[in-house]
């Protein structure tokens, strides 16, 4: 919700665009340099999701996709299996699939590999084993400064003014497939219930679906075995077979 600044005479939406334009370079740089750390942070992953949503920077998308295929808090825990990071990955993919980025695939959290997790009305995620909520970034928070400002005629560019630098609408899905191929591959991600739900979200992106299905069909028997104990793998297997459930 827009909250007009008490110290600015400018239209709130224009002021918001100017503030975001000022912050853009720093935010994108932080996401590129610290993608791994941000993805594992409740507030940090929200920043990553919003930065990609607003500006679609190719550098940020590539950095986040690379981090997603890497380790989480330890070498033994993949990032896609991290309790916080996997939600951020799904949100980015859901947005590329044409959703709002807030939906969860049905059935998640009920398998043996995951804790129960449900969306709450504020857009956060309630976890039985975690106290904090994943809260959305407050994009409208004004910075300091109490001086009256006159309209300067647009000396600062609007945050979303230049679309020439925006990456392809399915760039993250494409980058994620490439990054996953350098490790265990997407079938390996399905060994984890959380990872399987990330793969299922990836399957919803039209530009990536065909290639991902072809890759996973080679591991249909492995998926079928995993589907007996994992809701995520069950959804992935159904999609690969042509059911496309949970979309």
C-alpha positions as CSV (number, residue, x, y, z in Angstrom):
1,X,0.0,0.0,0.0
2,X,1.3,3.4,-0.9
3,X,2.2,5.7,2.0
4,X,2.8,9.3,0.9
5,X,5.9,10.9,2.2
6,X,5.3,13.7,4.7
7,X,8.4,15.4,3.4
8,X,7.9,15.4,-0.4
9,X,5.5,17.3,-2.6
10,X,5.8,14.8,-5.4
11,X,3.2,12.3,-6.4
12,X,3.8,9.1,-4.2
13,X,4.1,6.8,-7.2
14,X,6.6,9.1,-8.9
15,X,8.6,9.4,-5.7
16,X,8.6,5.6,-5.3
17,X,10.0,5.2,-8.8
18,X,12.7,7.7,-8.2
19,X,13.7,6.0,-4.9
20,X,13.8,2.6,-6.6
21,X,15.8,4.0,-9.5
22,X,18.4,5.3,-7.0
23,X,18.5,2.0,-5.1
24,X,18.6,-0.2,-8.2
25,X,22.3,-0.5,-8.8
26,X,23.1,-1.2,-5.2
27,X,20.4,-3.8,-4.9
28,X,21.3,-5.6,-8.1
29,X,25.0,-5.6,-7.1
30,X,24.2,-7.1,-3.7
31,X,22.1,-9.8,-5.3
32,X,24.9,-10.7,-7.7
33,X,27.6,-10.7,-5.1
34,X,25.7,-12.3,-2.2
35,X,23.0,-14.5,-3.9
36,X,23.8,-17.5,-1.9
37,X,23.6,-15.7,1.5
38,X,20.5,-13.8,0.5
39,X,18.6,-16.9,-0.6
40,X,19.0,-18.4,2.8
41,X,17.7,-15.4,4.6
42,X,14.0,-14.7,5.2
43,X,14.3,-11.0,4.4
44,X,17.1,-11.5,1.9
45,X,15.3,-13.9,-0.3
46,X,12.4,-11.5,-0.5
47,X,14.8,-8.9,-1.8
48,X,16.1,-11.3,-4.4
49,X,12.5,-12.2,-5.6
50,X,11.5,-8.5,-5.8
51,X,14.7,-7.4,-7.6
52,X,14.2,-10.0,-10.3
53,X,10.5,-9.2,-10.6
54,X,11.1,-5.5,-11.0
55,X,14.1,-5.3,-13.2
56,X,14.8,-8.7,-14.7
57,X,18.6,-8.2,-14.7
58,X,20.4,-10.9,-16.6
59,X,23.4,-10.7,-14.2
60,X,21.1,-11.2,-11.1
61,X,19.2,-14.1,-12.8
62,X,22.4,-15.9,-13.7
63,X,23.9,-15.4,-10.2
64,X,20.8,-16.6,-8.4
65,X,20.4,-19.6,-10.7
66,X,24.0,-20.6,-10.1
67,X,23.6,-20.3,-6.4
68,X,20.4,-22.4,-6.6
69,X,22.4,-25.3,-8.0
70,X,25.1,-24.9,-5.3
71,X,25.4,-25.8,-1.6
72,X,23.2,-24.3,1.1
73,X,24.4,-23.9,4.7
74,X,26.6,-26.9,4.2
75,X,28.1,-28.9,1.4
76,X,25.7,-31.7,2.3
77,X,22.6,-29.5,1.9
78,X,21.8,-28.4,-1.6
79,X,20.4,-24.9,-1.9
80,X,17.2,-26.2,-3.5
81,X,16.6,-28.2,-0.4
82,X,17.0,-25.2,2.0
83,X,13.9,-24.5,4.1
84,X,13.8,-20.8,3.0
85,X,15.6,-20.7,-0.4
86,X,13.4,-23.3,-2.1
87,X,10.4,-21.1,-1.5
88,X,12.2,-18.1,-3.2
89,X,13.1,-20.3,-6.2
90,X,9.5,-21.4,-6.6
91,X,8.2,-17.8,-6.4
92,X,10.5,-16.7,-9.2
93,X,9.5,-19.6,-11.4
94,X,5.8,-19.2,-10.6
95,X,6.1,-15.6,-11.8
96,X,7.8,-16.7,-15.0
97,X,5.0,-19.2,-15.5
98,X,2.5,-16.4,-15.5
99,X,1.5,-16.6,-11.8
100,X,1.9,-13.9,-9.1
101,X,4.8,-15.7,-7.5
102,X,2.9,-16.3,-4.3
103,X,1.2,-19.6,-5.0
104,X,2.4,-22.9,-3.6
105,X,2.1,-26.2,-5.5
106,X,-0.6,-28.2,-3.8
107,X,0.5,-31.0,-1.6
108,X,3.7,-29.5,-0.5
109,X,4.9,-30.0,3.0
110,X,3.0,-33.3,3.5
111,X,5.7,-35.6,2.4
112,X,8.4,-37.3,4.5
113,X,11.1,-34.9,3.4
114,X,9.5,-31.6,4.4
115,X,7.8,-29.9,7.3
116,X,4.2,-28.7,7.1
117,X,4.1,-25.3,5.5
118,X,1.1,-23.2,4.6
119,X,0.7,-19.8,3.0
120,X,-0.7,-17.1,5.3
121,X,-2.8,-14.1,4.1
122,X,0.1,-11.7,4.3
123,X,2.2,-13.6,1.8
124,X,4.5,-15.1,4.4
125,X,5.1,-18.8,5.1
126,X,4.1,-20.4,8.4
127,X,6.4,-23.2,9.4
128,X,5.9,-25.5,12.3
129,X,9.6,-25.5,13.2
130,X,10.3,-21.8,12.6
131,X,8.9,-18.8,14.4
132,X,9.4,-16.0,11.9
133,X,7.3,-15.3,8.8
134,X,8.7,-14.7,5.4
135,X,7.5,-11.1,4.9
136,X,7.3,-9.3,1.6
137,X,9.8,-6.5,1.0
138,X,8.3,-3.0,1.8
139,X,8.9,-1.3,-1.5
140,X,7.3,1.9,-0.5
141,X,9.3,2.7,2.6
142,X,10.7,6.2,2.3
143,X,14.2,7.0,3.3
144,X,15.4,9.8,5.6
145,X,15.2,13.4,4.7
146,X,12.8,16.1,5.8
147,X,13.3,18.7,3.1
148,X,10.6,19.7,0.8
149,X,11.3,18.7,-2.8
150,X,10.1,20.4,-6.0
151,X,9.4,18.3,-9.1
152,X,12.7,18.3,-10.9
153,X,11.2,17.4,-14.3
154,X,12.4,13.8,-14.1
155,X,16.1,14.0,-13.6
156,X,16.1,10.5,-12.1
157,X,14.9,7.7,-14.3
158,X,11.9,5.7,-13.4
159,X,12.7,2.3,-11.9
160,X,11.0,0.4,-14.7
161,X,11.5,3.0,-17.5
162,X,14.1,1.2,-19.6
163,X,12.9,-2.2,-20.8
164,X,15.8,-2.7,-23.1
165,X,17.9,-4.3,-20.3
166,X,15.2,-6.7,-19.2
167,X,16.0,-10.4,-19.6
168,X,13.8,-12.8,-21.4
169,X,10.5,-13.6,-19.5
170,X,11.7,-17.2,-18.9
171,X,15.4,-16.4,-18.4
172,X,15.5,-17.7,-14.8
173,X,14.0,-21.1,-15.8
174,X,16.5,-21.4,-18.7
175,X,19.5,-20.5,-16.4
176,X,18.3,-22.9,-13.7
177,X,18.1,-25.8,-16.2
178,X,21.7,-25.0,-17.3
179,X,23.0,-24.7,-13.7
180,X,21.3,-28.0,-12.6
181,X,22.9,-29.8,-15.6
182,X,26.3,-29.1,-14.2
183,X,25.6,-31.2,-11.1
184,X,23.2,-34.1,-10.4
185,X,20.7,-32.9,-12.9
186,X,17.1,-32.1,-12.3
187,X,16.3,-35.8,-11.5
188,X,18.8,-35.5,-8.7
189,X,16.9,-32.5,-7.3
190,X,13.9,-34.8,-7.0
191,X,15.7,-36.9,-4.4
192,X,14.6,-34.1,-2.1
193,X,10.9,-33.3,-1.6
194,X,11.6,-29.6,-1.6
195,X,13.8,-29.9,-4.6
196,X,11.1,-31.8,-6.4
197,X,8.6,-29.0,-5.8
198,X,11.2,-26.6,-7.3
199,X,11.4,-28.8,-10.4
200,X,7.6,-29.0,-10.5
201,X,7.5,-25.2,-10.5
202,X,10.0,-25.2,-13.3
203,X,7.8,-27.5,-15.4
204,X,5.1,-24.9,-15.3
205,X,7.3,-22.4,-17.3
206,X,6.3,-23.1,-21.0
207,X,9.6,-22.2,-22.5
208,X,11.4,-24.8,-20.2
209,X,8.8,-27.5,-20.0
210,X,9.6,-29.6,-23.1
211,X,13.3,-29.8,-22.3
212,X,12.8,-30.6,-18.7
213,X,10.3,-33.3,-19.4
214,X,12.7,-34.9,-21.9
215,X,15.4,-34.9,-19.3
216,X,13.3,-36.3,-16.6
217,X,11.8,-39.1,-18.8
218,X,15.2,-40.7,-18.8
219,X,14.8,-41.2,-15.0
220,X,11.2,-42.2,-14.9
221,X,11.8,-45.4,-12.9
222,X,13.8,-43.4,-10.3
223,X,11.0,-40.8,-10.0
224,X,8.4,-43.6,-9.7
225,X,10.2,-45.1,-6.7
226,X,10.7,-41.7,-5.1
227,X,7.0,-40.8,-5.7
228,X,6.0,-43.4,-3.2
229,X,7.3,-41.3,-0.3
230,X,7.5,-37.8,-1.8
231,X,4.6,-35.6,-2.8
232,X,6.9,-33.4,-4.8
233,X,8.2,-36.3,-6.9
234,X,4.7,-37.6,-7.3
235,X,3.6,-34.3,-8.9
236,X,6.7,-34.2,-11.1
237,X,6.1,-37.8,-12.3
238,X,2.5,-37.0,-13.1
239,X,3.5,-34.1,-15.1
240,X,6.2,-36.0,-17.0
241,X,3.6,-38.7,-17.8
242,X,1.3,-36.0,-19.2
243,X,-1.0,-35.3,-16.3
244,X,0.3,-31.8,-15.5
245,X,-1.3,-31.9,-12.1
246,X,-0.9,-29.1,-9.6
247,X,-0.5,-26.3,-12.1
